[in-house]
Amino acid sequence: MGTKRSAELLKRALCSIPGGVNSPVRAFKAVGGKALFISKASGSKIYDVDGNQYIDYIGSWGPMILGHANPKVVSALKKAVSNGTSFGAPTALEIALAELVVKAFPSMDMVRFTSSGTEATMSAIRLARAYTKRDNIIKFEGCYHGHGDSLLVKAGSGMATLGVPDSPGVPQDLAKHTFNALYNDLDSVKAIFEREPHRVACVIVEGAPGNMGVVLPKEGFLTGLAALCKQYGALLVMDEVMSGWRLCYGGAQKVYCIDPDITCLGKVIGGGLPVGAFGGKKAIMEMLSPSGPVYQAGTLSGNPIAMTAGIETLRLLQQKGVYEKLFKTTEALCSGVEEIAARRNVKCRVARAGSMFTVFFTDAHVQNYADAKTSDIGRFSKYFMAMLKNKIYLPPSQFEAVFVSLAHTNADVEKTLEAVDRSFKRL
């Protein structure tokens, strides 16, 4: 079965949507392909408008940890929709999800919901600047925190894929307040602090980066960051939009024993609907309007439909054995890819964090963005297209994470690894 209908829709979309897509990485440009238009999804499968079925490892870029159209989430949503879709007023649902989030993250005393991860990180930065009365921030090359102006400086993910390290439209006067350090290199952070000892408001870091591909923090790196922040009076902002529920129930900060000042969340807490959140210590969070002077607002923040999906998703993730099953499936995929690569003599590295992983086509041990960029992009593109031909739907970028869900079965793993074997044979 071909993709004629997708091609027709792309041609039509190009007339009214820039690039034909509403988020750049969806365009498949990095792999030399054309975007597929999806009509439906269920469990571990996704279906395009031409009727092709794929095993899906994008999972809406992370939130579909239960799988697509989980029956209990869908049932809860149907009930919620019948009561209205948006009120622009407080609901009990907001409290219920806030309590679940705060309980899961001991570093949070309070949480504020937004409609996206980008809103969460940009609001967290504003709050950190207000609390510390400082302007400068430190981020890491290759870490991506959304497309807010202060953070879109040498970003990873889609920006790296397109080869655009800085975005036009970001004023130099604003960009100069963002300092880029080298991930997994505490000395690079210390050097900035020593140069700007009283001007850094915060350090923002991904709990486990997934936007230059999955990269694990070295032992002592995150605890070292926390110590430097404390030493110089800056806040530690941990972006767990991606890692918050993917490494465990409680995020990377639970795994690595970190107590950040502010945490940013998203993806899974929306259960597939648009939700973001940022939370932290009470003294910091109470600076937010209407309690304090820092303005932050959103008409659809705390939307009852999104809150419902988040509540049901988090409740299901607390069931016994859930993460054991999720990690067992992920480990089977990762070890299978490594075994095939060794047998087929394909040069690659598999990096895994919880239920997400990346296959880097390099023999370098990937510890930062510079290492990730040693990957053979041409080889990845061939691999991606071969997998797609075998009906395996992967992220169309070397610099993205593969997401495993609870809906993926042993049969899915077997079929996926068979496709990997066929793909590697031709590389």
N, C-alpha and C positions, 0 to 999 in steps of 0.2 A: 504494500500500500504506500502510495506516495504522499507528498506534502503540497499538492497543488492548491488546496484551499488556504493553507497558511501563507503561501506565496501571494495569492490574490489579496488576502487581508493585509499583508505587509505593504503591498503596493498602495492599497487604499489608505492605510494608516499614515503613510509618508506624506500624504496631502494635508493632514490636519494635526499630526503629532510630530514634534521634532525627532527625526531619526526613526519614527514609527513606533517608538517605545516610550514608556514613562519612567524608566530607570535604565541608565546606559548599558550595564552589563547584560541586560536581556537581549541586546541586539545581535549577540553572537559574533561581533566583529573581530574579537581577539582570536577566534578559532577559525575564521574564514568561512563562517556559515551564515545562515539567515534564521531569524527568530521563528520559533514555532508558536502558534497560537493555541492556547489550551482551552478546552471546552468543559472539562470536568475532572474530578479526582476522587479517589476512594481508597482508603487504606494506604498501601504502599505504591499504588498505581496512579498514573496521571495520563490523560487522554487528550490528544490534539484534535483540532477541528476536522481532520481527515479521517479520524477514527483509529489512529495508531495508539497502541497502549505501550507505556514505558514504565519501568521500575524507577521511581523517583527518588533521587538523592539530593535534591535541592530543598524540598520541604518548605517552600515559600521563604527560603533563606534562613531557616532555623526554627520557626515557631511551631511547625507541625510535628512536634515530638511524639504525639500520640498516634500520628498518621492522619491522613485526610478524612474529613467528614466522620470523625469519631461519633458513633451513635448517641452516646450520652451527652456530648457537647452539642450536637445538632438538636437533640430533644430539648435541652435547656434553652437553646437559642430560639427555637420555635415558640416556646412558652413566653420568653422575654419579648420577642417581637410583637406578640399579640397585645402586650401592654403599652406599646409605643416605642419608638426608636431613639428619641432624644428629647430631653426636657430642658436642658440648660439650667438645671436646678439640682441640688444634692439628692442622692438616693442612698438607701441602706446598702445597696450593692457595693458602692465605693468603700464603705466602712469594712464590709466583709472581705474584700480583696486586699485592702490596706492591712488588715489584721493578719491575713495569711502571709503577706510579703514581709511585714515587720517580724513576725515570728520566725520566718525562714532565715532572716538576716539579722543576727544579733547586733551588728554594727549600726543598724537603723533604729532610731527611736520614733521617727515620723517619716512619712512618704507623701509625695505629691505626684499625681498622675498627669501624664501628657498624652498626646495622640501619636507620638513617634519617638524613636530613640534619638533622633537628631534634636528634637525639642528638649529631651531630657538632658543631653550633654551640654547643649548651649545654655540651658537654664542653670545647670550645676556650675558651669564656669562663671556665670554672672554672680551667682550666690557666693562662690569662693572669693571672687574679687571684692565683693561688698564686705564680706566677713573679715577679710584680712586687710582691707584698704590698700590693696596692691593691684597692679595692672597686668603683670607678666605671667605667662603660664609655660609649663614645660610639657611637651608631648614627645612621642617617639616616632621616628621615621618608620613607615610601614604600618603603624597602627591607624585605624580609621574610626572616627567618632561622629560620623554624620557630616552633613555639608554646611554646617554653620561656619560663618566667615572666619572666626578666630581659630577654627580647627582644620580648615581646608588649606593646610600648608604642608606640602610634601606628604600627602596622604597615600594610603595603600589601596587595595581592592580595585574597584572600577577605575580609579584614577591611575593606578599603576598599570593596569591593563591597557589603557588608552595612551600611555606614555606621556601623561600631562601631570607633572609633579606639583604645579601650582595652578590654581584656577584664575583666569581673567575675571575681573569683577570684584576681587578681594583687594581692598585698599592697602597699599604698602604701609600706611600709617597704622593700620590695625594689625597687619601681618607681622610687623616688627616686634609686637608684644608676645609672639609665639616663638619659643625656642625649641628646636628639634634635637633630641638626644638619640643615642644609639641603643636600641633595645638590647637588653641583657648585658649592658655595660654601665655599671654604677659610676665608673670614673667620668664618663661623659656627662652624667647628671651632676656629679659633684663639681665639675669644672664650671658649669653654668651657675650653680648656687654660689660658688666662690666669687664669680664675677658679678653676680647680682644678689648679694646676700640678704637684702631687705626689700627686694622688688618682685619676688616670685610669689604669686597668690596660691598656685597649686601645681601639682604634677598630676596629669591624667594618663592613665594606662589601662589597656585592656586586661581583663582577668586572665585570659589565655588568648592571645591574638589569633584571629581567624581571617583577617583581611589582607594579609600578605601570604595567605595560606596559614595553616595551623603551625604556630611556633610556641614551644613550651618555655616558660620562664626557667632560667637556671636556678639551681639551689641557692637560696639566699638573696636572689635579686629583688623580689617583692618586699621581703622584710628589710632589706637594705634601703629600698626606696622610702618605706615608712619611717625608718630611722633618720634619713636625710631630711624628710619633710618636717619631722618633729624638731630636729636640730636647728633648722632655718625658719621655723614658724610658718611653713606653708601647709596647705591641706593636701591630703592624698585623695584623689578622686578615682575610683575604680569603675571603669566602664565594663559592666557585666551584661550589657544588652544581648550579647551573643552567648557568653559563657555562664550566665546566671543560673541556668537550670540544666545546662548541657554537661557540666563536669560532675555535678551532684545536686541534690536538693539543698541549696544554700550557696552554690556557686564556687568560683575559684578561691574566693577569700576563705571559705571553709576548708577547702583542700590544702591551701598554703598557710593557713592560720594568720590571716591578715585582718586588721581592724581599721578599714578606711574611714575617713571623715565623711565622705559622700559616696554613694553608690548609684550608678545609673543602670536601669533595667529596661527590658522591652521583650520583643519576640514572643517567647513562650507565655508570658503573662497576659498576652492578648489572645492566645489560643487560635491564632490565625486572623484576628481582627487588629486594627491599628491601635496599639497601646504602647506607651513608654512610661517611665517613672524614674524619679530620683529621690533618694532619701538619705538621711544621716542623723547626726547628733541633734538633739533637741535645740540646743543653743544656736546651732547653725540654721536649722530648718525654720525656727520661729522668726527668722529675719524676713521670711517670705510674706508678701502681702496676702491677706489683710492683717496678719499678726504683726508684721514688720514693714520696713520701707522698700524691700526689693520686689519690684513688680514682675509678676509672671502670671499668665492667664491662658485660657483656651476654651472656646465655646464647647468643643466636643470632648474635653478632658473629663474622664470619669463616665463616659458614655455608657448607658445601661446595657447595651448589647455587648460591647467589648468587655465590660466588667463581668458579665455573665459567663462569657467564654473563658476568661481568665480564671474565675473562681472554680469552674468545673474542671478545667485542665489541671490546676494545682491540686485539687482534691484527688484526682485520679493518680497524679504523680506520687502521692503520699502512700499509695497502697503497697503492701508488702511485696517485695521481689521485683518491683518495676525496674529499678536501676540495674539490678543484677542481670535481668533479661536484656535490657538495652545495651549494656556494656559487653555482654557475651556475644551479641550479634555484631557489634562494632569490632570486637577483637577478632572474630572469625573472618570478617572482611579484610582487616588490616594484615593479619598473619597470612591469609590466602594470597593477597597481592604480593607480599614479600616473597613467599615461596615461589610463585610464578615468575617474578622478576629474576630471582636467582637462577631458576631453571632455564629461562629464556635469555639469560645474560643481558637483561635490560637495566641500565644504570638509573636507579631512582631511590628516593628515600620516602618512607611513609611516616608522617608525623601525626600522632593521635592525642587528643585531649578529650577524655570522656566519650561522648557519642558523636564527635566530629573528628574528621581527619583530612589530610591532604597528601596526595602522591606528588612529590616534587621530582621532576626529571633532572636530577643532578646527583653527583656523588658526594657533594659537600654536606656536612652536618649543618642543618639550617637553624641558626640561632638568632638571626636578624634579617632585616630587609635586604641587605647587601648579599647575604647568602642565598636568600630566596631568588634573587635576580640572576643567579648563576644557572638557574633551571633552563633547560632547552625548550623554549616556547614552541618551536616548530614541531618537536616531538610530542609535546602535550596536545597540540592542535590535532595531530594525526590520531592520537589516542582518543581524544574526545569524540571526533567524528566517527571513528570505528565503533566506539561504545554506543553512540547514538544510533548507528546503523543496526546494532544488535539490540536496540530498544532499551538502553540504559541511559537515563536522563541525569547527567552530571552537571555541576556548575560550569559554565562556559568560560572559565578563566583558570590559569595556573595558580593565581593568587586568591583563591577562594577555598572555603571548607566544604567538604562533603558532609551531609547531615543524615544520620541514621535515625529511624523512628521505631517505636514499639510495634508498628504494623508490619515491619519487614520480617519476613519468615525465613526459615531455613532454605526453602525452595528459592526464595529471592536471592539469598546469598549464593547458593549453588549456581543459579543462572547468571548472576553478576560475575562470579569468578570464571565461569566458562567464557563469558564475553571478554574478560580481562586477558585470558589465555590467548584467545583468537586475536585480540588487538595487539598484544605484546609480540606475538609471532610475526606480525607484519611490520613492527617498528624497526 
